[in-house]
Amino acid sequence: MWSVVSETEVTTAPRPLLLPDGRPAAGAWSLDPAMKHLNHGSFGAVPLVAQERQNALRAEMDRSPVVWFPALPQRVAATRAELAGFLGVAPDELALVPNASAGASTVYAGLPRRRGGEILVTDHGYGAVTMGAERLARRWGGTVRTARVPLDADEEQAYQAVVGEMSAATDLVVVDHITSSTARRLPVARIGAEAHRRAVPLLVDGAHAPGLIDAPLEGITCDFWVGNLHKWCCAPRGTATLVARGPLRELLHPLIDSWGADDPYPERFDQQGTVDATGYLAAPAALGFIERTWGWQTVRRYMDELADYGAQITGAAFAELTDAAGPVDVGMPVPGMRLVRLPEGLAANRVEADALRDRVARELGVEVAFTSFGGAGYLRLSAHVYNTAADYEHFAEACVPALGEWARER
């Protein structure tokens, strides 16, 4: 077993989590055993119990669709209340949407221009959400202003970088709760308090927060918050939440008009024609499975310890190739995710990062995320319960040398 030694600590591999019958945790998933799955943070992975629940719901839907669809809004509302309890918010604040980007698009579609038509984003923002902000700015005849937050910025520095770009023309602020490409937090509670003081609406992109953070909205003042359940919560894909508070929420409508259009928020989101809502209804099965089997507190601690271990051994392996590579200080780290600097020449932009991801999966049999920020490439590690230390040891021993060789070829 690996042991990573630094000047301040010794990190050993956490003991793998097991199922009640003694099998490895991965036995509860249908992931291909021929692949190493080290990228839970992108698309998640659905446990068998939730797959089976969704399949049973789909069979019920297909047996009697004329019974299913008229009764669906009531079932969605009941599920919505259950998911609101998990997130620690009121049921009348939460609507269900296909993904976090769809929630952001819903906000963009509903908000009017009020002042100068300026939208403030950060350079850590998720690409699709930022592109949606740019489209809204064009529709408003306004502009997008980008706050530059250094990768290693602490809470105060990140806060000042964002609020320093607010102005009398700012109509909307969009910030990440946890950044996708750089695996760090932003001080959304402090930003939200200042935005509220200035009467500027705030949209928090919390795509990675559900499951990774307990009660993620606690202490946060914001008008809108979106979060995916298909990531760390392991719900079926196409399952996400939109939390809206205050008077502006009445401006929000589903992107598809349906028979619930005249209902108040969030009930108007419960009826979306013939949309397959079985992912929504099966989400509690995934949450309940993790809680009953290990407990969320244990799972979060394991994911964090494993991600830390993985970052240290892969970072050490990269550092042997070049002094420019290794673990990265992201200023405000998050549980379960870590960033490791790649050798120069790899993943310098999003297109190159995606191409590297595909090549590693194809040639090395490992699913992993590569990102870029400020012209530099990074390995983004994101661990879940089905991962073990051996997965990261394999990557350090078998994949890091190959990546070093590919970097030298460029």
N, C-alpha and C positions, 0 to 999 in steps of 0.2 A: 504493500500500500504506500502510495506517495505520502510524503510529508514536506510541506513548504515552509521554509524558515526565512524570516525577515529579521530586521534589526529589532523589531518590537514584538513579534509574536510568532508562534508556531501554529500552523494550521494543518489539521489532519482531516481526512475525509470523513464526512458524516456517515453514520450507519444507515444503510438503505431502509426505506419504509417497506413494510410487508403487508399483505392482505391478511385478514383474520385466519385464513387457513394455512398461512405460512408461505404462500407463494409470493414472488416479487410483485411489487405494485403494478408493474407493466402488464401483468396478467389480466388486469381489469380493463385494458384497452385493446383495440384491434390494430395497433400500429405494426407495420411490417418489421419483423425481427431481423431482416437482412439489412436494414438501415439503422443508423444511429440518429436519433431524433433530438437535436439540441436547439430547436428553434420553436419552442412552445409559444413564444410571444407573438409570432406573426399570425398564425391561423388557429392556434389552439389544438386540442385533441379531445375528442368526445369519448367518454368511457362507455363501455358496452351497456351498462344499465340505462344510460340516457338514450343511446341508439335504440335499444329495445323499446323503451317507452315511446319514443317518437314513431317508430315503426308501427306500434300498436295503435297509436292515435291516427296515423295515416290510414291504416286498415279500417278503423272506425269511420273515418271521413269518407272513404271510398265505398263502404258498404251502404251508407245512407246519406248522400250529400245534401238532400233536401231537408233532412233532420239536422245534419251537422251545422250548416252555415247559419241558419236563423238562430241557433242556440250559441254560436261561437262567441259573440260579444260578451255574454255573461261569463263564459269560461275564461276568456282573456282577462276580464276585469278581476276575477278571483285570483288568477295567476299574478297579475300585476300587483295586487295587494301583498301577495306572498313575497315577491321580489323586492318590493319597497321595504318590507320588514328586514330583509337581508342587508340592504344598503343603508338602513337607518333613516329613511325618509318617509314622509306621509304618502299614502296611496294616491291622494289627489294631486300630488306633485309629479308623478311618474307616468310617462307614456312609454309604450314599447315600439321600437323601430328596428329596421333590419340590421343596422350597424351604426357605429359612432359617426361615420361620415354622413349617413342618411339623417341622423339627428342634427348635425351641423347644417346640412342643406335645408332642413325644415326651419331652423332658426333664420337662415339667410333669406328664405322665401317669405317669411312673415314680417321681418323688421322693416319699418319705413326709415327713410333718411330724415333726421331731425335737425342736425346742425350742419357741420361742414362736410359730411359724407366721407370722413376719413375712418379707415379701419386699421387698428393697430394689431400686428402679429409679431411673432418672434422668429429668429432665424433657426430655431429648433422645431418649428411647427411641422406637423404631418403634411406631406405634400398635397394630398387631395383636399384637406381642410383649408389649406392656404390658397389653393386654386379656387375653391368655392368663394373665399373672401375676395379674391381678385375679381371674380365674375360679378359679385354683388357690388363692388366698388364701381365697376364699369356701368352697371345698371343705374347706380345712384349718380353717375357722373362725378364720382369722388376718387379717392386715392387710397393706396395701401402703404402704410408706414411700417417699417420693420425695425424692431428693437434688437440690437445685437447683444447677446448674452454670452460672455466667454464660457467655454466648456467647463472650466474649473471655478466658475463664479460661486461664491458662497451665497447664503440667503440674502444678506444685505446687498451685496453687489448685484445679484440677479434682480432683486426688487427695484433698486435704483435704475438699472438698465431699462426696465419696462416702464415704470411710472415717469421716468425722465422723458419719454417719448409721447406721453399723453399731452393733449393740447385742447384748446377750446373747440377745435374742429373735429375731435374724436367722437364718432358715433357708436363705435363698437370696439371692444377689446377681446381678442381671442388668444388664449394661452393654454399650454398643455399642463395638465396635472402631473403626468409622467411623460417625458418626451420619448418618442418612438425611436428616432435615429441615434440619440445620444444617451438613453437610459439614465436620465436624471430627473429629479423633481424641479419644479419651479414653485416659488412661494405664493401659491394661488390665494391663500387666506389673506395675506397682507395686500396683495394686488387687488383682491376683491373688495377689501375694506376701503381702499383709496378710490377705486372706481365707483363704489357706492357713494362715497362722499362727494364725488364730482358729478353724480347722476349719469354716469356712462354705463351702458349695459355691458355685462361681462359674460362671455361664453367660455367655459372651461372644457377643453378636450380631455376627458378622463378615460380614454379608450382602454388604457392598461390598468386602471385603478381597481375595478371590481374584483374582489378575491385577493388581490395583492395587498390591498390596504383595508383594514377593518374600519367600517363606518367611514367611507372615504369623504363624505360631504360634511362631516362633523367640523364645526368651526369655520366653515367656508361661506362667505357671502357672495352669491353669484345669481345672475338671472337665469342662466342656462348651463346645464352640465350634461355631457353625453358620455356613456361608458359601455364598452362591449362586455357581454357575458360569455361570448364564445372563446375568450382568451383564458385567463387564469381561473375562471369559474367552470370551464370545460362544458358549457352548455352547447347545444347544437348551433351550428353557424347560422347567421341570419337572426341573431337574438341580441338585442342591445336596448339600452335605456336612455330616455331623454327626461331629465329632471328640469322642470321650469317652475320658477317662483316669482311672485309679484304680479303686477297688472299686465306686464308684457306677455305673459303666457297665454292670455286670451287671444293674442294675435297669431298663435301657432295653429296650423292646420296640417293634416297629413298631406304628403305630396300627391296622393291619389284621392280625389274626391269620391266619397261613397255615401251610403245612406245614413251614416252617423254624422254627416257634416254639420248639422244644426245642433248637435250635442255640445255641451261645454267641454273644456279641456279637463282631464285627458280622455274622457269617454269617447270623444270623436275619433280617437286613434284605435279604439277597440274593434271597429268594424271596417274592414278593407276589402270588401267584395269577396272574390275567390282566392285571395292570397293564402298560401299554405302557412297557417299559424302554428303548426305542430311543434316547431322549434321553441316558440314561446312557452307552450304548454308543457314541454318536456324539460325546460330549464331547471325547475325545482328538483327533478330527479338527479341531475348532476350535482347540484348544491348539497342535497341531502346525502348522497353517496359519500362525498368527501367528508362531510361533518360526522356521519355515523362511523366511517371507517377509521379516520385518524383525528378528526377535529381540525378546524381551520387554523387555530393557533399553532398546532404542531406542524401543519403543512407549510404555513408561512415561514416558520423557523427553519424547517428542512430546506425549503427552496432557497432561502437566503444563504444558509451555510454552504449548500452545494454550489450555488453560483459563485460564492466567494472562493471556494476551493478551486472550482474550474477556472476562474479568472487568474488565480495565482499560478497554477501549473501551466496553463497555456501561455500566460504572459511571460513566465520564466523561460519557456521553450522558445518563444519568439525573441526574447531578449538575448538568447544565445546566438541568434542569427544577426541581429543588428541592435545597436544601442537605441535606435529610434523607435523600437517596438516594445510592447509590454503593457502591463496594467495601467489604467488611466484614472486620474483623479477627476471626477465629474462634479465636484463641488457639493452637490446635494444628492447623494446616492439613494437608490431605492432598493427595497428587498427583492430578491429573486432575479435581478438583472445586473449584468456587469458589462463593461466596455474594455476591450483590449486593442491597443494600437497595432495595426498591421505593418509589415515592412513597406517601405516606400515603393510606390509603383503599383500597389494593389488597391482597387476600389476607391479611386480618387473622386468618383462621382457616382450618382445613383445608378446610371446605366451600367457602369463597370462593376458596381457592387452586386447588382442583380445577376450579371453574367457570371461573376465569380461564384455566387451562391449556386447557380445551376451547374457549373462545372464541378464543384465540390460534390454535389449530390450525384452527378452522373459518373464521375471518375473515382471518387473516394468513398461513396456510399454513406455520406453524412449530410443530414439536413441541418443547416446552420444559417444564421443571419449575418450578412455583411452590410455595413452602412458607411456613409461618408458624411463628413462635416468639415467645412472650411478647407476643402481640397485634400483632406487626409482620409485614409480608409481605416475602418475599425471592424473588429469582430464583436458582435453583440450576443452575449450569452444570456439565455433565459431558461431557467430550470423549472421542472415540475416534479411531481411525486414519482412518476414512472422513470425518471432519470436516476442514474447512480454515478458514483465517483468514477467507476470504470469507463463510462462514456467519455468523460473528459480526459481521462488518462489515455484512452485510445486516440482522441483527437490530438493531444499533445505529442504523442509518440509517432503516430502514423500520418497525420495531416499537416502538422506544422512544418515538417521538413519539405513536404511537397509544395506547400505555399511559398516557402522560402525559395525553392527552385524556380517556381513560376515567376516570382518577383525578379529574380536574377535574369530571367529570359527576356524581360521587357526592355 
